């Protein structure tokens, strides 16, 4: 109930008014049944624009730091994420990450839409980084199709040093569903099969977004840039990817 209140009454209309978001390929998302939305990650606002384009609610695996912050602000943040159906994702690996992926499997087994960012964190430089294999593990374990998603322009809503977001159009592109196989427990435990499937997903996201692909993980890259700011070329992607030079684009209503 709270999810729909935010989308249709409190947040959705305001976001549509301010940012005039557009979407392409919405019909590629099945109307029913389990599906994984695997998107690039440029801004915390990505989790607003992707669900806004769809008729179905989206449950996200959100980083678990949001659920562990101390104090009153932390409690309010945790409650907000819980009320909007978001799940904590332990990114440290090991048993914690396995448990988080188990929660994702439960969402898919219930026939719902699960959103995930294979890069694991926001891109520190506007490029597309190597995907973690959790998306492939979920797909191979459940047999759910993966819809690659490209979010365009959210990295420019709040540039470094800006206090307030800039009012500019933001787009979302949904690619055709990828059938990675499954349910196949053996493949879901095979690291080579997981890497091949994950790379296939990332290739599609790259094609849709027009981003440069780095082949390295985003988190180490972010730490490197933070340690030596200005030492690397950090130019971002363009507002309109090459894949959108043709085809129908419609404004969200």
N, C-alpha and C positions, 0 to 999 in steps of 0.2 A: 504493500500500500504506500509506504513512504517513498519507495523508488518511483512509482508512477506519479506521486504528488510532485516530486522534484522535477521529473521529466516534463510533465504536462502543465504544471501550474507555476512552480517557483523558479526553477533554473532554465528549463528548456525555452520558454518564450523569450526570456531576456537574452540568452545566448544567440538565438536566431535573429533577434533584432540588432544586436551589436556586431555580430561577426558574419552574418549572412552566409552560413555554411552551405556548401554544395556537396553532392555525393554522386558517385558513379558506380554501377555494378551492384546496387542494393539487391537486385533479384538473384544474385549469386548466393545469397545467404538463404538456406532452406527455411521454409515456413514452419517446419516442425522437426523434431528429432534432435539428437545431440550434434553439436558442431563446435569446432574450435576456431576462434578468430585469432590469427597470429599477425601482429602488427609491428611496424617499426615504432620507435619510441623517441620522440623529440621533446616532449613537454608533459608536465603533469596534466595538462588540459586534454591530452589525447583520450583519456578515459571518459571525457565528457562528450567529445565530438563523435566518437565511434558509436556509442549507444544511441545518440541522438538521431542518427540516420536510420535506425532500424525499428521495426515494429515489435521485435522480441526483446525482453530484458537480457542484459549481459552480466554475468558474474565474473569478476576479475580476480585473478591471483595477484594480490597487492603485497608489496614488500612488508615483512613482518615488523619492521621498525615502526610503522604507523600504529601498530597495535600494542607497542611496548613503551611508548613515551610516558614519562612520569607526570604527576601533577594533574590539575584540573583540565588544562588544555589537552593533555594526553588522553585523559578519560573521555573528553568530548570527541576527540578525533577517533578514538577506538569505537565509541558508540555510533558515530556517523557511518563509519565503514561497515559496522555490523548491520545497521539498519538498511543500508543500501545493498546488502548481500555480498560484500566483498570478503575474500578469504585471505588469511595471512600466508605468505610464501617465504619460507626459510631459504635464503640463497647461499647459505654457508656450506651446503653439501651434506653428505652423510644421512643419518637417520632423520634429521629435521626436514631436509628437502624431500626425502621419501614420503614422510607423513603429509607434507604439503601437496605433493603430487597425488597422494591418495585422496585428499579432499577434492582435488580437481576431477579425479576419476568418478567420485560420487556425484558431482554435478552433471557430468556427461551421462552417467548411467541413469540419471533421472530424466534424461531427454532434454536438457537445457543447453544454453549457449555459454561457453566458457571463453573469456578473453585472456590472452597471455602475450607478454612481450618477450620473444625469444632472446633478445639482446641482454635481458636481465636487469637493465637500468637505462636511464635516458642517455642518448648519444651525447658525448661531450663536445663534439665538433661538427655535427650535422651529417656525418657520414653514417653508413649502415655497417654495423659491426657483426662479428661472428656470432651465430646463434648457439645458445645452450640447447642441449638435447631433450629437455623436458617436454617440449611441444611434440616431438616425435614419439617419446615414450607414452604420452597420453593418447596419441592417435593410434599407435600400434597396440596398446593395451585394451582400448575400447572399440576400435574400428571406426571412430568418429572421423568425418571428413574435416580437413583443415582449409579454411578460407583465408588466403593471404590478404592482408590489408595494408594499404599505404595511407598514412596521414600526412597531409601536405600543408606546410606553412605555420604549424603551431610553434616551431622553434623561433619564429620571428614575432610572436605576440608579445614577448617580454625579453628584449635583448639585455645583455649584461649591463648593469648599472641603472636600468629603468625601474622606477618604482611602480608604475602602473602599466597594465597591458596596452598594447597598441590595437586599435580597431582596424583589423584587416580581415579579408576573407580567408577562410580555412576550408580545406577539402578533404574528403575521405574516398578512397578508391577500394572497392571490394573485388578481388580477383575470382576466377573460377575455382570451385572446390577441388582440392587435391585429395585423392584417395591413396593414402600411404600403405594401406593394407590393414589386416587385423580384423577381429581380435587375434593377436598372435603373441602369446606370452614369451615365446622363445626370441622373436625379433625384438620385443620390447626390452629384453635383457642383453641384446647383442650390441656392443658399443659401436661396431662398424656399421651395422644396419641403422642404428640411431643417428650416426653422423651423416650417412648418405641421405636419410630422410630429412634431417634438419637442414642440410645444405640445399636440398631441393626447395624447401619452404623459403629459405633466405633468398635463393635465386629469383623466386617469383616476387617476393617483396621488393627486391632491387629493381626488377623489371617494371613494376607498377610505380614505384616512387621516383625512379631516375637517380637515386642516390649512388654515390661512389661506395663500393664495398671494400672494406679494409682487410678482412680476413683475420682480425685480432679481436679479442673480447673488449667490450666497452669499459668495464670497470677498471682494469689495469691502465687502459688508455686515459681514462679520466684522472687517475692518480698521477700519471706521467705529466699530463698537461697542467695539473694543479701545482706540481712541484717545479715546473719550468714554464710558467706562462709566457706566451709570446715566442717560444722557441720552435713552435711547429706551425705549419699552415693549418688553420682551423676554419677555412671557408666552408660555409654551409651549402645546402642544396637550394635550387631555385624554387620559386613559388609554384611553378607549374612544371611537373615532370614531363620528359619527352613522351611518355606513354599517353599523355593527355592531349597531344597536339591534334588528335582527331577523336571523334566519338562524342556521344551525348553526355552532357553534364547537366544536372538539374539542381536547383536550389531547394534546400529542405524547407518544408512547410509545416 
